[in-house]
């Protein structure tokens, strides 16, 4: 059994006799002496085989990524490499055994590899040998263990919930699993353990957590996968403040344990409406400024047709200000920003450059009064650039400027990547209007409790109904979110009515859960943290695939195992399924 980690050896081990195992990271044959960088998960150590050794020919013939067993004596190196922990020592070989050879590699096993991501994903088992990838998994492990230790001390029980569940399509699209035994019926893979963790509260567990696998059949992006892991929490006899306080203590504990960073508590709080107004996002990145400014009032008497029409249709005019950057933006670069905001449904992007003369796409149509009002409200000076979006729909203005704000921060290097800004976003709307369905749908899920003051708005004033929901945001990422749940049957029925669910809908989707609410359900609430996103934040990557051992591509496929794949007709026949052409 392997007992020594290669990366653990140092100058204090000189003269020790050791037995090591690992892969050939690199071999250097200098004629008369062969140097081998022997790598295991912990790091590399230099192995030396000199001419005259019975193992010299074997050492000289080794290929990269061959697997070795090495016996030898730890010696102090003449030429030291202080850039690695083992750089002061080397292993003088007394016995060398080739355990397995390797064929030619599809790409170099190094942190600075130039291999395409698709190639690395196809040979993921080789990619895992790169320290940059394996270190991410080590951090993920440490986060998971720290979470378990913290919650265990807080009195939580780790409970597993079912993977084969009932489909309750009120959120993202479910992954369905056909039942062989029950012909024509399907299980769904859980989008989250939401109903089950609430039932655990009904069952008197009081404090539950789970490192839960979740599945959503939705379009993918850099921070999203079809299968993901969340740290799921639920507690009985708590209010919103209790859940938030415990969660931020957990997050602070993780930062201390994993990063050695002290997080000051309590965390900043921000209302959802304020986050949207100032940052155009419910997960604002506070590592830089560039707040959104509402300049609608300045143009209340404008003769500029575009702005006039927006105001007459109860729209808004908002802007971003780039201080001392006007000279850095050409017409071409501003046109590119215009195309960018159009992807967020904005009709265009107006701009003004301030200096001795005012220039820009709308400079000639504004009055001196409007120009002076902009200068005063926005504290404009020479070489400032103002970027403006106007639209009848406030949501389009805020979303497009929020996205532009983040893009500009990246383009202009305004973000300190070593900085961490955490906050809570609270008081989310209970509902959001779905153009596709032509009705209000739950902003979070149907079991989120409305504010006590808004219970009576559930039916007749959905647009102004807010909930006891909260998200924890780190550097512009939603690291977790949760809510206080509805535990009162009457309020839950009102929520179902507000969502326009029929009695049959309620019974078919949530019947067993609604029945459970009748048996003394305690007040309860919880939260789910995204383990994948937490690991991204702690490792500094922006690609979720970097922190998952065997991730899927943007098309939800695995290049390594070649799934999803075609199955045999016999399997389909057993499930009573046919494939449409």
C-alpha positions in Angstrom: 0.0 0.0 0.0 1.2 3.5 -0.9 2.1 5.3 2.4 4.2 8.3 1.3 2.9 11.3 -0.7 5.6 12.4 -3.1 4.9 16.1 -2.5 5.3 15.7 1.3 9.0 15.0 1.2 11.5 17.8 2.0 15.0 18.5 3.2 14.2 16.9 6.6 13.8 13.5 4.9 17.4 13.4 3.7 18.9 9.8 4.2 15.4 8.3 4.5 14.7 5.1 2.6 11.4 5.6 0.8 9.0 3.7 -1.4 7.1 5.9 -3.9 4.4 5.5 -6.5 3.3 7.7 -9.3 3.3 8.8 -12.9 6.1 10.0 -15.1 5.4 13.7 -15.5 8.6 14.4 -17.4 11.9 12.5 -18.2 15.2 14.1 -19.0 18.0 11.8 -20.3 21.2 13.7 -20.1 23.5 10.8 -21.1 24.8 9.1 -18.1 22.0 10.2 -15.8 18.2 10.1 -16.2 16.0 12.5 -14.2 12.3 11.6 -13.7 9.7 13.9 -12.3 7.5 11.4 -10.5 4.0 12.8 -9.9 1.2 11.7 -7.6 -1.9 13.7 -6.4 0.2 15.5 -3.8 2.9 16.8 -6.2 6.1 15.8 -7.9 9.5 14.7 -6.7 12.7 14.2 -8.8 14.0 10.7 -9.2 17.6 10.0 -10.3 18.9 6.9 -12.1 22.6 7.0 -12.9 24.6 5.1 -15.6 25.7 1.8 -14.1 22.4 1.2 -12.4 20.7 -2.0 -13.5 17.6 0.1 -14.0 19.2 2.7 -16.3 18.0 1.3 -19.5 14.5 1.0 -18.2 14.5 4.6 -17.0 15.8 5.8 -20.3 13.0 4.0 -22.1 10.1 5.3 -20.1 7.3 7.3 -21.7 5.3 10.1 -20.2 2.5 9.0 -17.9 3.9 5.5 -17.3 3.2 4.3 -13.8 6.1 3.4 -11.5 7.1 2.0 -8.2 10.3 3.5 -6.9 12.5 2.6 -4.0 15.4 4.8 -3.1 17.2 7.1 -0.7 16.4 10.8 -0.2 19.4 13.0 -1.1 20.0 16.7 -1.0 20.0 18.2 -4.5 23.1 20.0 -5.8 20.9 22.2 -8.1 17.9 23.2 -6.1 14.5 24.3 -7.4 12.8 26.4 -4.7 9.7 26.9 -6.8 8.3 23.5 -5.7 8.0 22.0 -2.1 10.3 19.1 -3.0 12.9 21.2 -4.9 15.7 20.7 -2.3 15.8 16.9 -2.6 15.8 14.0 -5.0 15.4 10.3 -4.8 18.5 8.1 -5.7 16.9 4.9 -7.1 17.8 1.5 -5.7 14.8 -0.2 -7.3 12.6 0.8 -10.2 9.5 -1.1 -11.3 7.3 -0.3 -14.3 3.7 -1.0 -13.2 2.1 0.1 -16.4 3.1 1.9 -19.6 1.1 4.6 -21.4 0.4 5.0 -25.1 1.0 8.3 -26.8 -1.0 11.1 -25.1 -3.7 13.1 -26.9 -2.5 16.2 -25.1 0.2 17.2 -22.6 -0.5 16.7 -19.0 0.4 20.1 -17.7 -1.4 23.1 -16.2 -0.5 25.3 -19.2 -1.8 22.8 -21.8 -3.1 24.3 -25.0 -5.5 21.4 -25.7 -9.1 22.4 -26.6 -11.7 21.9 -23.9 -13.5 19.3 -26.0 -10.4 17.2 -26.2 -9.8 17.4 -22.5 -13.4 16.5 -21.8 -13.2 13.5 -24.2 -10.1 12.3 -22.2 -11.3 13.6 -18.8 -9.5 10.8 -16.9 -6.3 12.3 -18.3 -7.3 15.8 -17.6 -7.9 14.9 -14.0 -4.2 14.3 -13.7 -3.5 18.0 -14.2 -3.0 19.6 -10.8 -5.2 22.6 -11.7 -8.1 20.2 -12.1 -7.4 17.8 -9.3 -6.8 20.8 -6.9 -10.3 22.0 -7.7 -11.7 18.7 -6.6 -9.6 18.8 -3.5 -11.1 22.2 -2.6 -14.5 20.9 -3.3 -13.9 18.0 -0.9 -12.7 20.4 1.8 -15.8 22.6 1.3 -18.0 19.5 1.6 -16.3 18.2 4.7 -16.3 21.7 6.4 -20.1 22.0 5.7 -20.7 18.6 7.2 -18.7 19.4 10.3 -20.3 22.8 10.8 -23.9 21.5 10.4 -23.3 18.5 12.6 -22.2 20.8 15.4 -25.3 22.8 14.9 -27.5 19.8 15.4 -28.5 19.0 11.8 -29.2 15.5 10.6 -28.0 14.5 7.1 -31.0 12.7 5.5 -31.1 11.4 1.9 -34.3 12.0 -0.1 -35.5 10.1 -3.2 -34.0 10.4 -6.7 -37.0 8.9 -8.4 -39.8 11.3 -7.7 -43.1 12.6 -9.0 -43.1 15.2 -11.7 -44.3 18.6 -10.5 -43.5 20.9 -13.4 -43.8 24.3 -11.9 -40.2 25.3 -12.4 -37.6 24.2 -14.9 -38.3 21.2 -17.2 -38.0 17.8 -15.5 -35.9 14.9 -16.6 -38.3 12.0 -16.9 -37.6 8.3 -16.2 -40.1 5.8 -17.7 -41.3 3.0 -15.4 -41.1 -0.6 -16.7 -43.4 -1.9 -14.0 -46.0 0.8 -14.3 -46.5 1.0 -18.1 -47.0 4.5 -19.4 -46.0 6.2 -16.2 -42.9 8.2 -15.4 -40.7 9.2 -12.5 -38.9 12.6 -12.5 -35.4 13.3 -11.3 -35.6 15.9 -8.6 -35.0 19.6 -9.5 -34.4 19.9 -5.8 -35.5 18.0 -2.6 -38.0 20.9 -1.9 -41.1 18.9 -1.1 -39.2 16.1 0.7 -37.3 18.4 3.0 -40.5 20.2 4.0 -42.1 16.8 4.7 -39.1 16.0 6.9 -40.1 19.1 8.9 -43.7 17.8 9.1 -42.0 14.6 10.3 -40.4 16.3 13.2 -36.7 16.1 12.1 -36.4 19.9 12.9 -32.9 20.4 11.4 -32.1 18.6 8.1 -29.3 18.9 5.5 -28.2 17.0 2.5 -25.5 17.2 -0.1 -28.1 16.7 -2.8 -27.9 15.8 -6.4 -30.4 17.8 -8.5 -31.4 17.7 -12.2 -32.9 20.3 -14.5 -33.5 19.9 -18.2 -32.7 23.5 -19.2 -30.3 25.4 -21.5 -26.8 25.4 -20.2 -24.2 28.2 -19.7 -20.8 28.6 -18.1 -22.2 28.3 -14.5 -24.9 25.7 -15.1 -25.0 22.0 -15.6 -28.0 19.6 -16.2 -27.0 17.7 -13.0 -25.6 19.7 -10.1 -25.1 19.5 -6.4 -26.6 21.7 -3.7 -26.2 22.0 0.0 -29.8 21.7 1.1 -30.9 23.0 4.5 -34.3 23.1 6.3 -35.2 24.1 9.9 -38.3 24.1 11.9 -39.5 26.9 14.3 -37.4 29.6 12.6 -38.0 32.9 11.0 -36.2 34.5 8.0 -33.5 36.1 10.2 -32.7 32.7 11.9 -32.0 31.1 8.5 -30.0 34.0 7.2 -27.9 34.3 10.3 -27.0 30.6 10.4 -26.2 30.5 6.6 -23.9 33.5 6.8 -22.1 32.0 9.8 -21.6 28.8 7.6 -20.3 30.9 4.7 -17.9 32.8 7.0 -16.7 29.5 8.4 -16.0 28.2 4.9 -14.0 31.3 3.9 -12.0 31.0 7.1 -11.3 27.2 6.7 -10.8 27.1 2.9 -9.3 30.6 2.1 -8.1 31.8 5.4 -10.2 35.0 4.9 -12.2 36.6 7.7 -15.7 37.7 6.6 -17.3 40.5 8.6 -20.8 39.7 9.8 -23.6 40.5 9.5 -23.5 40.6 5.7 -24.9 43.6 3.8 -28.6 43.4 3.1 -30.3 44.8 -0.1 -33.9 44.7 -1.1 -34.7 43.1 -4.4 -36.2 46.2 -5.9 -33.1 48.2 -4.9 -30.8 45.6 -6.5 -32.7 45.8 -9.8 -32.9 49.6 -9.8 -29.2 50.2 -9.0 -27.5 47.2 -10.7 -30.1 45.7 -13.1 -29.7 42.3 -11.4 -30.9 40.3 -8.4 -27.4 39.1 -8.0 -25.3 42.3 -8.1 -21.5 42.3 -8.3 -20.4 44.9 -5.7 -16.7 44.7 -6.5 -17.0 47.8 -8.7 -19.3 50.8 -9.0 -21.1 51.7 -12.2 -24.5 52.0 -10.7 -27.5 52.5 -12.9 -28.9 56.1 -12.9 -32.5 57.0 -13.5 -32.7 60.1 -15.7 -36.3 59.9 -16.7 -37.3 63.0 -14.9 -34.8 65.1 -16.8 -36.7 64.4 -20.0 -40.3 64.9 -18.8 -40.7 67.9 -21.2 -38.4 66.7 -24.0 -39.1 67.2 -27.6 -36.9 64.3 -28.6 -39.4 61.9 -30.1 -37.8 58.6 -28.9 -37.6 59.7 -25.2 -41.0 61.5 -25.4 -42.7 58.3 -26.6 -41.1 56.3 -23.8 -42.2 58.7 -21.1 -45.8 58.9 -22.6 -45.9 55.1 -22.3 -44.8 55.0 -18.7 -41.3 53.8 -19.7 -38.0 54.8 -18.2 -34.7 56.3 -19.3 -31.6 55.0 -17.4 -27.9 55.3 -17.9 -24.4 54.3 -16.9 -21.5 56.8 -16.5 -18.0 55.9 -17.4 -15.8 58.4 -15.7 -12.9 59.7 -17.8 -13.4 57.1 -20.5 -15.0 59.0 -23.4 -11.8 59.2 -25.4 -11.3 55.4 -25.2 -14.5 54.6 -27.0 -14.6 54.9 -30.8 -17.8 54.9 -32.9 -17.0 51.3 -33.8 -16.7 50.2 -30.1 -19.9 52.0 -29.2 -21.7 50.3 -32.0 -20.5 47.0 -30.6 -21.9 48.0 -27.2 -25.2 48.8 -29.0 -25.4 45.3 -30.5 -24.6 43.9 -27.1 -27.6 45.5 -25.4 -29.8 44.5 -28.3 -29.3 40.9 -27.2 -31.2 41.9 -24.0 -34.1 43.3 -26.1 -33.1 46.9 -25.8 -33.9 48.8 -29.0 -30.6 50.7 -28.9 -27.9 52.5 -26.9 -27.6 56.3 -27.0 -24.4 57.9 -25.8 -23.0 61.3 -24.9 -19.4 62.3 -24.6 -18.7 65.3 -22.4 -15.9 67.8 -23.0 -15.5 71.3 -24.3 -18.2 70.3 -26.7 -20.9 67.7 -26.2 -20.9 65.0 -28.8 -22.7 61.7 -29.3 -25.6 60.0 -31.0 -28.2 62.2 -29.4 -26.2 65.4 -28.6 -27.9 67.5 -31.3 -31.5 66.7 -30.1 -31.1 67.6 -26.5 -31.6 71.1 -25.1 -29.1 73.0 -23.0 -31.5 72.6 -20.0 -31.4 68.8 -20.4 -27.6 68.8 -20.9 -27.1 70.9 -17.8 -29.5 68.7 -15.8 -27.5 65.6 -16.7 -24.2 67.3 -15.7 -25.7 68.2 -12.3 -27.4 65.0 -11.5 -24.6 62.7 -12.7 -21.7 65.0 -11.6 -20.2 65.0 -15.2 -16.9 66.4 -16.1 -14.7 66.4 -19.2 -14.1 63.0 -20.8 -17.0 61.3 -19.1 -19.1 59.0 -21.2 -22.9 58.5 -20.6 -24.5 55.3 -22.0 -28.3 55.5 -22.2 -31.1 52.9 -22.7 -34.8 54.0 -22.9 -37.7 51.6 -23.2 -41.4 51.3 -22.4 -40.6 48.3 -20.3 -38.5 49.0 -17.2 -37.4 45.3 -17.1 -35.7 45.7 -20.5 -33.9 48.9 -19.4 -32.6 47.4 -16.1 -31.6 44.0 -17.5 -29.7 45.4 -20.5 -27.9 48.0 -18.5 -27.1 45.5 -15.8 -25.5 43.1 -18.3 -23.7 46.1 -19.9 -22.4 47.1 -16.5 -20.8 43.7 -15.9 -19.3 43.6 -19.4 -17.8 47.1 -19.1 -16.3 46.1 -15.7 -14.6 43.1 -17.3 -13.5 45.0 -20.4 -12.0 47.9 -18.3 -10.4 45.6 -15.7 -12.4 47.2 -12.9 -12.7 44.0 -10.9 -10.3 42.9 -8.3 -10.4 39.2 -8.6 -8.9 38.7 -5.1 -11.8 40.6 -3.6 -14.9 39.0 -2.2 -18.2 41.0 -1.9 -21.1 39.2 -0.2 -24.6 40.4 0.4 -28.2 39.2 1.0 -30.9 40.2 -1.5 -34.3 40.0 0.2 -38.0 40.6 -0.3 -38.3 39.0 -3.7 -41.6 39.3 -5.6 -43.9 36.3 -5.0 -44.8 36.2 -8.7 -43.5 37.1 -12.1 -45.5 37.4 -15.2 -44.9 34.8 -17.9 -45.5 36.1 -21.4 -45.3 32.5 -22.7 -48.1 31.2 -20.3 -50.1 34.4 -20.2 -50.3 34.3 -16.4 -48.4 35.0 -13.2 -46.1 32.2 -12.1 -44.2 31.6 -8.8 -41.0 33.6 -8.7 -39.4 30.9 -6.6 -41.8 28.0 -6.0 -45.4 27.6 -4.9 -44.4 27.0 -1.2 -42.7 30.3 -0.6 -44.4 32.3 2.1 -45.6 35.8 1.2 -45.0 38.6 3.6 -47.6 38.7 6.3 -48.7 42.1 5.1 -49.1 40.8 1.5 -51.3 37.6 2.1 -54.4 39.5 1.0 -52.6 40.6 -2.2 -52.2 37.0 -3.4 -55.3 37.0 -5.5 -56.0 40.6 -6.5 -52.6 42.4 -6.5 -50.0 39.9 -7.6 -47.7 42.5 -9.1 -47.1 44.0 -5.7 -47.0 40.9 -3.6 -43.6 40.2 -2.0 -42.3 37.1 -0.2 -40.1 35.9 2.6 -37.4 34.9 0.2 -33.7 35.6 0.3 -30.6 35.0 -1.9 -27.0 35.1 -0.8 -24.8 36.7 -3.5 -21.1 36.4 -3.8 -19.2 38.5 -6.5 -22.2 38.6 -8.8 -23.2 34.9 -8.4 -26.2 33.6 -6.7 -24.4 31.3 -4.2 -27.6 30.2 -2.6 -31.3 31.0 -2.1 -34.2 30.1 0.1 -37.3 31.2 1.9 -39.7 30.7 4.7 -42.2 28.2 3.6 -46.0 28.3 3.8 -47.0 26.0 6.7 -50.7 27.1 6.9 -53.1 25.2 4.7 -55.3 28.2 4.1 -52.5 30.3 2.8 -51.2 27.5 0.7 -54.6 27.1 -0.9 -54.6 30.9 -1.6 -51.2 30.5 -3.3 -52.5 27.7 -5.5 -55.5 29.8 -6.4 -53.2 32.8 -7.3 -51.2 30.5 -9.6 -54.5 29.5 -11.3 -54.1 25.8 -10.4 -57.3 23.8 -10.6 -58.3 21.2 -8.0 -57.1 18.5 -10.3 -53.8 20.2 -10.9 -53.2 20.5 -7.1 -54.2 16.9 -6.5 -52.2 15.5 -9.3 -49.0 17.5 -8.6 -49.0 18.1 -4.9 -51.8 16.1 -3.4 -49.7 14.1 -0.9 -47.9 17.3 0.2 -51.2 19.2 0.7 -52.5 16.3 2.7 -49.4 16.5 5.0 -50.0 20.2 5.8 -53.2 19.1 7.6 -51.3 17.2 10.3 -49.6 19.8 12.5 -47.0 21.3 10.2 -44.5 23.5 12.1 -43.3 26.9 10.9 -40.2 26.2 8.8 -37.8 27.6 6.3 -34.5 26.8 4.6 -32.0 27.5 1.9 -29.9 25.7 -0.7 -26.3 26.6 -1.5 -24.8 25.7 -4.9 -21.8 23.5 -4.1 -20.6 23.8 -7.7 -20.8 27.6 -7.6 -19.2 27.8 -4.2 -16.3 25.8 -5.5 -16.0 28.0 -8.5 -15.8 31.1 -6.3 -13.2 29.5 -4.0 -11.0 28.3 -6.8 -11.3 31.4 -9.0 -12.7 29.8 -12.1 -15.6 31.0 -14.1 -16.4 27.7 -15.7 -18.5 25.2 -13.7 -17.0 22.3 -15.6 -13.7 23.0 -14.0 -15.0 21.9 -10.6 -17.0 18.8 -11.6 -15.2 15.5 -12.0 -17.1 14.4 -15.1 -19.1 17.4 -16.5 -21.4 17.7 -19.5 -20.9 20.0 -22.4 -23.1 22.9 -23.4 -25.2 20.4 -25.3 -25.8 18.3 -22.2 -23.6 15.5 -23.5 -20.6 13.7 -22.1 -17.8 13.5 -24.7 -16.0 10.8 -22.7 -18.7 8.3 -22.2 -20.6 9.4 -25.3 -24.0 9.8 -23.6 -26.8 10.3 -24.2 -26.8 7.5 -26.6 -29.1 5.2 -28.6 -30.5 2.2 -26.7 -31.6 -1.1 -28.0 -35.1 -1.7 -29.3 -35.5 -4.4 -26.6 -35.1 -1.8 -23.9 -37.6 0.5 -25.5 -40.1 -2.4 -25.9 -39.7 -3.3 -22.2 -40.7 0.3 -21.4 -43.5 0.4 -24.0 -41.8 3.4 -25.7 -41.5 4.2 -29.4 -39.4 6.9 -31.0 -41.0 9.4 -33.2 -39.1 10.1 -36.5 
